[in-house]
Structures are given as C-alpha cells and as structure tokens.
C-alpha cells in the first residue's frame, strides 16, 4: 500500500536528517572546544611564530626590548648558544637549566625537553637560539608538538561527544517509536475489534488515512453481512414458525376433541 510506504519513507528521511544535524553539531562543538587551543598552538604565541620573531631580532649581544616583552608576555625564556655550547646571553632562564652544553646534550633537548621544560630551537648563522616554554604547556613529539591542554581535552571530548550522540540517538529512537505506535495503535485496535465481529470507525489523517479508510470499508462490509445474515435468519425463522404454529394448533384441537380420542 503506497500510503504506508510513504509513511515509512517519511520517518526514514526524518531520521537521516537527524543524523546529518547530529554530525553538524559534532563539528560545531569540535570547533568551539578546540578553537582556543588551536589558535594558541598555531597563533602568535606558538613556538614556530615566536622562534621566527626572536631569531629575526636576536643578535649575539641580546634581544631588543619589544622581543623581550613579547617573550615575557607568554612566560617564555630564551638563550643563545655558540657552536661550542656556551651562552651568548640568557633571558629569564630558570636556575636549574645549565649554562654549558655538549653536542650530545643539544641533540637530546632539541627534540624534547630540557629539565622538563619543552624547548624549541632555531639555527642561525651565529649559533643556536633556544626558547623554553612553561612546564606542562606542550607535549613534544618527533615531528610535531601539541599543547597539554589539547591532549587533556581529547579524551573528555571523545567521551562527551559519544555520550551525547548515544543519548540523542536513543531519544530519536524513543520518540520515533512512540510516534509510530501512537499513529498505528488505533489501526491495530480496530483490526482486533473487527476480529471480534464488532464495527469500527477510524478517523486518521495524512499518510495512514488510506489504511484507515480500508479498515472502515471492511467494517462496513462486515456490518452489512451481519445485518443480511440476521435478516436471513429472521426470515427463515418466520417461515418455519408459521407452519409449526398451524401444526401445533391442529394438534391442540385434536387433543381437545374427546370424540377423536374415543374413536382412536
């Protein structure tokens, strides 16, 4: 029946639209959650941007005031190493950070950490520029870097989004099922009533109206058949009752006639 197929197709289209909206919501929430972090990781305070700024301004004598202020604005310390591992100068370097380095030590911290500070290096004609960020600000990998804030947010984001998606899908399933039951339950009840031989009358609009009309037609046909059967039985009963009444009348007369009784 076309109407029922249209009804199912409409619900499938609604569910597909809901899934699309859910995907869009996920993307928007991802952007909202990580916009601040990404803007910092790849923005003005990012290691790459600060290395470019500092290396352009740095000399063997030190840094200009604007470069120092920029570094201090983001709590970044700096030092400029010679090719032999000595320091040309140091800016706000923590006390636990050494002042002299071997080639092996430079090779190690250039890819990782220096006294638990994530450090980033830039090679120049005069030496090696080293920028140190606060502890637990970045997680360094072999070929990239990510802020600790980003790493810490990822599990929470994944769990939160999965929980929200499951909840939304469950709610969509629940309300869709509830709506389908509400729309089809009158039809099911009407069919059960018809099975008991009782008449029904459905009033349903939209997609299921065709099914409701078919049930109403079936109820009308059954009602007419029941009426015709009742009329036929009534007629047959009348036809049988009339001669029986005559026979019973004759029998009563014969029983009451004493001569007929004596003659027998």
WOQUI-V575464 format. One record per residue. RES is the residue in one small letter. OMEGA is omega in degrees with one decimal (none if undefined). NEAR is the number of other ideal C-beta (glycine too) atoms within 8 Angstrom. Layout:
# WOQUI-V575464
{{RES OMEGA NEAR} {RES OMEGA NEAR}}
This chain:
# WOQUI-V575464
{{x -172.8 7} {x -176.9 6} {x 180.0 11} {x 175.2 11} {x 176.3 8} {x 179.7 9} {x 179.2 12} {x -179.8 8} {x 179.5 8} {x 179.8 9} {x 177.0 10} {x 177.9 8} {x 178.1 8} {x 179.8 9} {x 177.8 10} {x 177.1 8} {x 178.2 8} {x 178.3 10} {x 178.5 8} {x 178.2 8} {x 180.0 8} {x 177.6 11} {x 179.4 8} {x 178.0 8} {x 178.2 8} {x -179.4 10} {x -179.8 8} {x 179.3 8} {x 176.0 9} {x 179.4 10} {x 179.9 8} {x -176.4 7} {x -171.5 8} {x -178.8 11} {x -178.2 8} {x -178.2 6} {x -178.8 11} {x 179.7 9} {x 177.1 8} {x -178.4 11} {x -176.5 11} {x -179.7 8} {x -174.5 8} {x -176.3 4} {x -177.7 7} {x 179.7 10} {x -178.5 10} {x -179.3 8} {x -179.2 11} {x 176.4 15} {x 178.5 13} {x 179.8 9} {x -175.3 10} {x -178.8 15} {x 178.0 10} {x -176.4 6} {x -172.1 10} {x 170.2 11} {x 178.3 7} {x 179.8 7} {x -179.0 5} {x -177.5 7} {x 172.4 13} {x -174.9 7} {x -176.7 6} {x 178.6 7} {x 176.9 12} {x 179.3 10} {x 179.9 8} {x 178.8 10} {x -178.7 16} {x 177.7 9} {x -178.0 6} {x 177.0 9} {x -179.5 7} {x 174.1 11} {x -173.5 14} {x 171.0 15} {x -176.4 12} {x -174.6 14} {x 173.6 14} {x 179.8 9} {x 179.2 6} {x 177.5 4} {x 175.9 11} {x -178.5 8} {x 167.4 10} {x 179.3 10} {x 179.5 10} {x 179.3 10} {x 176.7 11} {x -179.5 8} {x 178.1 10} {x -176.2 8} {x -176.9 4} {x -179.8 4} {x -177.4 12} {x 179.1 5} {x -178.3 6} {x -175.4 6} {x 172.6 9} {x 178.9 6} {x 179.5 7} {x 179.9 6} {x 177.6 10} {x -179.9 13} {x -179.0 8} {x -174.4 8} {x 179.8 12} {x 178.8 8} {x -176.2 7} {x -171.6 9} {x 174.9 9} {x -174.7 10} {x 178.4 7} {x 173.6 5} {x 174.3 13} {x -176.1 13} {x -179.2 13} {x -171.6 12} {x 178.4 11} {x -178.8 11} {x 177.9 5} {x 178.8 9} {x -176.1 2} {x -177.1 8} {x -175.2 10} {x 178.1 11} {x -178.5 15} {x 175.1 13} {x 179.3 16} {x 179.2 14} {x 179.1 13} {x 177.9 6} {x 178.8 6} {x 176.2 4} {x 178.5 8} {x 170.7 10} {x -175.8 9} {x 174.0 8} {x -174.8 7} {x -173.7 4} {x -178.4 3} {x 178.8 5} {x 178.5 11} {x 178.5 10} {x 178.4 12} {x 178.1 10} {x 178.5 8} {x -178.9 12} {x -179.0 9} {x -178.7 8} {x -173.6 11} {x 179.1 8} {x 179.4 7} {x 179.3 8} {x -178.4 11} {x -179.9 8} {x -179.8 8} {x -179.1 8} {x 177.7 11} {x 178.6 8} {x 179.3 8} {x -179.8 8} {x 179.3 10} {x 179.5 8} {x 179.7 8} {x 178.9 10} {x 178.6 9} {x 179.0 8} {x 177.9 8} {x 177.9 10} {x -176.6 8} {x -176.9 8} {x 176.2 8} {x 178.2 11} {x -179.6 8} {x -179.5 8} {x 179.0 8} {x 179.6 9} {x 179.5 8} {x -178.5 7} {x -175.0 10} {x -177.4 9} {x 176.8 8} {x 179.0 10} {x 179.0 13} {x 178.7 8} {x 179.5 8} {x 179.1 13} {x 177.3 9} {x 177.6 8} {x 176.7 10} {x 179.6 13} {x 177.3 6} {x 178.2 6} {x -178.7 6} {x 179.7 6} {x 178.2 8} {x 176.3 10} {x -177.6 6} {x 175.5 11} {x -177.3 5} {x -179.6 11} {x 174.4 4} {x -166.6 6} {x -174.7 9} {x -179.1 13} {x -179.9 10} {x 178.0 11} {x 178.8 12} {x 178.5 14} {x 178.6 9} {x 177.8 9} {x 178.1 14} {x 177.6 11} {x 178.6 8} {x 178.1 9} {x 179.1 13} {x 179.0 9} {x 179.0 8} {x 178.6 11} {x 178.7 9} {x 178.5 8} {x 178.4 8} {x 179.0 9} {x 178.9 8} {x 178.4 8} {x 178.6 8} {x 178.2 8} {x -179.7 8} {x 178.9 8} {x 179.3 8} {x 178.9 8} {x 179.1 8} {x 179.5 8} {x 179.1 8} {x -179.2 8} {x 180.0 8} {x -176.4 8} {x -177.6 8} {x 177.6 8} {x 177.9 8} {x 178.3 8} {x 178.4 8} {x -179.2 8} {x 179.4 8} {x 176.8 8} {x 177.2 8} {x -179.1 8} {x 179.2 8} {x 179.5 8} {x 178.9 8} {x -179.9 8} {x -178.4 7} {x -178.2 6} {x -177.8 8} {x -179.8 6} {x 179.4 6} {x 179.2 8} {x 179.8 8} {x -179.4 6} {x 178.9 5} {x none 4}}
